[in-house]
């Protein structure tokens, strides 16, 4: 197993799980459980941008582990404060990882719908304004929304159209 940079000693899963397509029997739950235990039952006030489970979930997506990213991000989302800006951004990120997975499964219409839902969440987040120390406050929401809009402007998405969170940081 390799260890991605920026996430300490957290290993990558041994394979990227794709429901109905993976040669392995299932997901690498052993590796994911090492990260899931890092998520507290509840975050107080906000989700810190540098929380290791959050960073790991984002990194998983950017390395093509879409199903795994969705699982970790859902665990962080569940612990995020109710009504907080981070919950909105995490929902958008979960939708993006799920859309990426659907692209890999060659379901471009489903992926387009999910990207559209993610865009709606990002727009809702932008309407709420900023003002805090959480994950949502330093994230390039506008750049990510622009990236998704560009993807949705294409007539038909392909497997190459998946969205990396880091790509929004580079725009």
DONUTI-548429 format. One line per field, with one value per residue (C-alpha): residue number from 1; chain; x, y, z. Coordinates in steps of 0.05 Angstrom, whole numbers, always signed. Example, Ala and Ser with C-alpha at 12.3 -4.5 7.8 and 13.67 -1.06 7.14 Angstrom:
BEGIN
pos (1/2)
unit (A/A)
xx (+246/+273)
yy (-90/-21)
zz (+156/+143)
//
This chain:
BEGIN
pos (1/2/3/4/5/6/7/8/9/10/11/12/13/14/15/16/17/18/19/20/21/22/23/24/25/26/27/28/29/30/31/32/33/34/35/36/37/38/39/40/41/42/43/44/45/46/47/48/49/50/51/52/53/54/55/56/57/58/59/60/61/62/63/64/65/66/67/68/69/70/71/72/73/74/75/76/77/78/79/80/81/82/83/84/85/86/87/88/89/90/91/92/93/94/95/96/97/98/99/100/101/102/103/104/105/106/107/108/109/110/111/112/113/114/115/116/117/118/119/120/121/122/123/124/125/126/127/128/129/130/131/132/133/134/135/136/137/138/139/140/141/142/143/144/145/146/147/148/149/150/151/152/153/154/155/156/157/158/159/160/161/162/163/164/165/166/167/168/169/170/171)
unit (A/A/A/A/A/A/A/A/A/A/A/A/A/A/A/A/A/A/A/A/A/A/A/A/A/A/A/A/A/A/A/A/A/A/A/A/A/A/A/A/A/A/A/A/A/A/A/A/A/A/A/A/A/A/A/A/A/A/A/A/A/A/A/A/A/A/A/A/A/A/A/A/A/A/A/A/A/A/A/A/A/A/A/A/A/A/A/A/A/A/A/A/A/A/A/A/A/A/A/A/A/A/A/A/A/A/A/A/A/A/A/A/A/A/A/A/A/A/A/A/A/A/A/A/A/A/A/A/A/A/A/A/A/A/A/A/A/A/A/A/A/A/A/A/A/A/A/A/A/A/A/A/A/A/A/A/A/A/A/A/A/A/A/A/A/A/A/A/A/A/A)
xx (+0/+23/+15/-9/+27/-8/-47/+6/+12/-57/-52/-90/-141/-112/-160/-214/-281/-332/-399/-414/-347/-291/-253/-246/-305/-318/-289/-225/-262/-200/-164/-225/-238/-170/-194/-266/-244/-212/-280/-309/-382/-394/-352/-361/-378/-347/-307/-233/-205/-143/-180/-144/-207/-234/-167/-163/-233/-218/-152/-186/-231/-172/-135/-194/-221/-291/-332/-283/-283/-359/-356/-306/-338/-406/-376/-349/-415/-453/-409/-413/-456/-529/-545/-472/-438/-393/-452/-473/-403/-393/-459/-434/-368/-405/-448/-386/-351/-415/-420/-347/-362/-422/-377/-329/-389/-406/-470/-461/-534/-535/-468/-495/-555/-510/-462/-524/-546/-475/-476/-542/-510/-449/-495/-534/-469/-448/-514/-501/-437/-373/-347/-313/-255/-286/-273/-325/-292/-226/-251/-251/-327/-333/-277/-308/-376/-345/-310/-375/-412/-360/-369/-444/-439/-413/-463/-446/-398/-345/-303/-248/-295/-290/-279/-218/-225/-153/-168/-213/-153/-111/-159)
yy (+0/+70/+131/+195/+260/+308/+255/+230/+155/+139/+86/+85/+29/-31/-22/+26/-7/-1/-34/-90/-83/-94/-159/-160/-184/-115/-51/-48/-37/-54/+8/+53/+33/+62/+130/+126/+121/+190/+222/+246/+233/+308/+367/+428/+492/+473/+420/+440/+444/+406/+348/+284/+245/+304/+313/+239/+236/+293/+261/+195/+228/+262/+196/+160/+124/+152/+101/+105/+181/+181/+134/+176/+243/+216/+199/+270/+299/+259/+289/+361/+411/+412/+472/+489/+512/+451/+404/+438/+435/+363/+344/+376/+338/+273/+285/+300/+236/+197/+230/+212/+140/+139/+165/+107/+61/+92/+124/+196/+217/+199/+234/+297/+297/+288/+343/+388/+373/+388/+454/+471/+457/+500/+557/+551/+553/+617/+650/+638/+680/+665/+680/+627/+579/+517/+476/+516/+583/+570/+524/+549/+542/+590/+555/+487/+511/+540/+473/+435/+485/+474/+399/+405/+449/+389/+350/+283/+269/+215/+178/+231/+285/+268/+326/+330/+377/+399/+423/+477/+501/+509/+553)
zz (+0/-14/+30/-3/+12/+60/+98/+146/+150/+123/+69/+4/-5/-40/-99/-122/-112/-168/-151/-199/-235/-185/-190/-114/-73/-44/-19/+22/+88/+128/+102/+106/+179/+197/+174/+197/+269/+263/+254/+321/+338/+329/+307/+351/+313/+247/+210/+210/+139/+162/+195/+171/+153/+112/+76/+64/+34/-13/-33/-46/-98/-131/-136/-168/-107/-116/-77/-19/-20/-16/+45/+84/+65/+88/+156/+162/+138/+191/+246/+219/+256/+235/+192/+183/+119/+121/+114/+50/+21/+43/+10/-54/-48/-36/-98/-139/-116/-132/-200/-214/-195/-243/-299/-285/-289/-357/-334/-360/-353/-279/-270/-303/-256/-195/-218/-226/-155/-130/-167/-133/-65/-83/-104/-39/+0/-38/-20/+55/+56/+93/+162/+202/+209/+178/+116/+76/+91/+55/+0/-73/-80/-139/-178/-165/-188/-252/-265/-258/-302/-356/-351/-354/-417/-456/-497/-464/-407/-413/-362/-373/-347/-273/-225/-179/-120/-127/-198/-167/-126/-188/-227)
//
